[in-house]
Amino acid sequence: MELLVRLRGATARDVQRELPDPPTYSAVRSILRILREKKLITKVRKEGRDFYSSAVPADKARINALQTVVRNFFSNSAVEAACALLGNGPRAISREDAEKLRKLIDEARKK
Protein backbone atom coordinates (compact mmCIF):
# COMPACT_ATOMS: atom_id res chain seq x y z
CA MET A 1 0.00 0.00 0.00
CA GLU A 2 2.78 2.43 0.89
CA LEU A 3 4.45 1.84 -2.45
CA LEU A 4 1.26 2.37 -4.41
CA VAL A 5 0.62 5.65 -2.61
CA ARG A 6 4.23 6.83 -3.00
CA LEU A 7 4.46 5.80 -6.65
CA ARG A 8 0.93 7.05 -7.34
CA GLY A 9 0.14 3.66 -8.82
CA ALA A 10 2.30 0.90 -10.26
CA THR A 11 2.41 -2.42 -12.01
CA ALA A 12 3.13 -5.63 -10.10
CA ARG A 13 6.65 -5.59 -11.55
CA ASP A 14 7.15 -1.99 -10.31
CA VAL A 15 6.03 -3.04 -6.84
CA GLN A 16 8.37 -6.04 -6.88
CA ARG A 17 11.33 -3.82 -7.91
CA GLU A 18 10.70 -1.40 -5.05
CA LEU A 19 10.51 -4.01 -2.29
CA PRO A 20 13.62 -4.84 -0.26
CA ASP A 21 14.38 -8.55 -0.59
CA PRO A 22 11.41 -8.88 -2.96
CA PRO A 23 9.19 -11.93 -3.07
CA THR A 24 8.50 -13.66 -6.36
CA TYR A 25 6.44 -11.93 -9.02
CA SER A 26 3.65 -14.46 -8.39
CA ALA A 27 3.64 -13.61 -4.69
CA VAL A 28 3.42 -9.87 -5.45
CA ARG A 29 0.47 -10.47 -7.79
CA SER A 30 -1.23 -12.59 -5.12
CA ILE A 31 -0.83 -9.85 -2.54
CA LEU A 32 -2.21 -7.29 -4.98
CA ARG A 33 -5.17 -9.59 -5.72
CA ILE A 34 -5.93 -9.90 -1.99
CA LEU A 35 -5.72 -6.11 -1.54
CA ARG A 36 -8.13 -5.74 -4.47
CA GLU A 37 -10.56 -8.23 -2.94
CA LYS A 38 -10.48 -6.17 0.24
CA LYS A 39 -11.20 -3.09 -1.89
CA LEU A 40 -8.04 -1.36 -0.67
CA ILE A 41 -6.64 -0.96 -4.18
CA THR A 42 -8.01 -0.69 -7.71
CA LYS A 43 -6.77 -2.17 -10.97
CA VAL A 44 -7.04 -0.74 -14.47
CA ARG A 45 -5.60 -1.91 -17.79
CA LYS A 46 -3.07 0.51 -19.28
CA GLU A 47 -1.11 -0.27 -22.41
CA GLY A 48 -1.86 -3.97 -21.99
CA ARG A 49 -0.64 -4.09 -18.39
CA ASP A 50 -2.43 -4.17 -15.05
CA PHE A 51 -1.91 -0.91 -13.19
CA TYR A 52 -2.71 -0.83 -9.45
CA SER A 53 -3.55 2.23 -7.36
CA SER A 54 -4.67 2.91 -3.83
CA ALA A 55 -8.44 3.07 -3.54
CA VAL A 56 -7.97 5.66 -0.80
CA PRO A 57 -6.80 9.19 -1.71
CA ALA A 58 -3.15 9.81 -0.78
CA ASP A 59 -3.96 12.44 1.87
CA LYS A 60 -6.38 10.09 3.63
CA ALA A 61 -3.93 7.17 3.34
CA ARG A 62 -1.20 9.30 4.96
CA ILE A 63 -3.48 10.20 7.86
CA ASN A 64 -4.61 6.59 8.33
CA ALA A 65 -1.00 5.34 8.28
CA LEU A 66 0.12 8.01 10.74
CA GLN A 67 -2.78 7.27 13.09
CA THR A 68 -1.84 3.59 13.01
CA VAL A 69 1.80 4.36 13.86
CA VAL A 70 0.78 6.73 16.67
CA ARG A 71 -1.66 4.16 18.09
CA ASN A 72 0.73 1.19 17.85
CA PHE A 73 4.08 2.76 18.76
CA PHE A 74 3.21 5.78 20.90
CA SER A 75 0.25 4.57 22.98
CA ASN A 76 -2.05 6.75 20.88
CA SER A 77 -0.20 9.89 22.00
CA ALA A 78 0.33 12.46 19.26
CA VAL A 79 2.53 14.41 21.68
CA GLU A 80 4.87 11.44 22.17
CA ALA A 81 5.04 10.90 18.41
CA ALA A 82 5.80 14.58 17.77
CA CYS A 83 8.47 14.59 20.48
CA ALA A 84 10.07 11.49 18.94
CA LEU A 85 10.15 13.16 15.54
CA LEU A 86 11.42 16.52 16.71
CA GLY A 87 13.74 15.25 19.43
CA ASN A 88 15.44 12.56 17.35
CA GLY A 89 18.88 13.99 16.62
CA PRO A 90 19.77 17.36 15.15
CA ARG A 91 16.62 18.24 13.26
CA ALA A 92 16.06 21.91 12.55
CA ILE A 93 12.66 23.13 11.49
CA SER A 94 11.93 26.28 9.55
CA ARG A 95 10.38 29.33 11.16
CA GLU A 96 7.28 28.76 9.05
CA ASP A 97 6.93 25.17 10.29
CA ALA A 98 7.53 26.25 13.89
CA GLU A 99 4.83 28.91 13.55
CA LYS A 100 2.42 26.38 12.05
CA LEU A 101 3.05 24.05 15.00
CA ARG A 102 2.52 26.91 17.47
CA LYS A 103 -0.81 27.73 15.88
CA LEU A 104 -1.95 24.10 15.99
CA ILE A 105 -0.93 23.85 19.66
CA ASP A 106 -2.79 27.06 20.49
CA GLU A 107 -5.91 25.77 18.72
CA ALA A 108 -5.68 22.45 20.58
CA ARG A 109 -5.42 24.28 23.92
CA LYS A 110 -8.63 26.17 23.20
CA LYS A 111 -10.59 22.95 22.67
SVG drawing of the C-alpha trace seen along z (x, -y; Angstrom):
<svg xmlns="http://www.w3.org/2000/svg" viewBox="-14 -32 36 49">
<polyline fill="none" stroke="black" stroke-width="0.4" points="0.0,0.0 2.8,-2.4 4.5,-1.8 1.3,-2.4 0.6,-5.6 4.2,-6.8 4.5,-5.8 0.9,-7.0 0.1,-3.7 2.3,-0.9 2.4,2.4 3.1,5.6 6.7,5.6 7.1,2.0 6.0,3.0 8.4,6.0 11.3,3.8 10.7,1.4 10.5,4.0 13.6,4.8 14.4,8.6 11.4,8.9 9.2,11.9 8.5,13.7 6.4,11.9 3.6,14.5 3.6,13.6 3.4,9.9 0.5,10.5 -1.2,12.6 -0.8,9.9 -2.2,7.3 -5.2,9.6 -5.9,9.9 -5.7,6.1 -8.1,5.7 -10.6,8.2 -10.5,6.2 -11.2,3.1 -8.0,1.4 -6.6,1.0 -8.0,0.7 -6.8,2.2 -7.0,0.7 -5.6,1.9 -3.1,-0.5 -1.1,0.3 -1.9,4.0 -0.6,4.1 -2.4,4.2 -1.9,0.9 -2.7,0.8 -3.5,-2.2 -4.7,-2.9 -8.4,-3.1 -8.0,-5.7 -6.8,-9.2 -3.2,-9.8 -4.0,-12.4 -6.4,-10.1 -3.9,-7.2 -1.2,-9.3 -3.5,-10.2 -4.6,-6.6 -1.0,-5.3 0.1,-8.0 -2.8,-7.3 -1.8,-3.6 1.8,-4.4 0.8,-6.7 -1.7,-4.2 0.7,-1.2 4.1,-2.8 3.2,-5.8 0.2,-4.6 -2.1,-6.8 -0.2,-9.9 0.3,-12.5 2.5,-14.4 4.9,-11.4 5.0,-10.9 5.8,-14.6 8.5,-14.6 10.1,-11.5 10.1,-13.2 11.4,-16.5 13.7,-15.3 15.4,-12.6 18.9,-14.0 19.8,-17.4 16.6,-18.2 16.1,-21.9 12.7,-23.1 11.9,-26.3 10.4,-29.3 7.3,-28.8 6.9,-25.2 7.5,-26.3 4.8,-28.9 2.4,-26.4 3.1,-24.1 2.5,-26.9 -0.8,-27.7 -1.9,-24.1 -0.9,-23.8 -2.8,-27.1 -5.9,-25.8 -5.7,-22.5 -5.4,-24.3 -8.6,-26.2 -10.6,-22.9"/>
</svg>
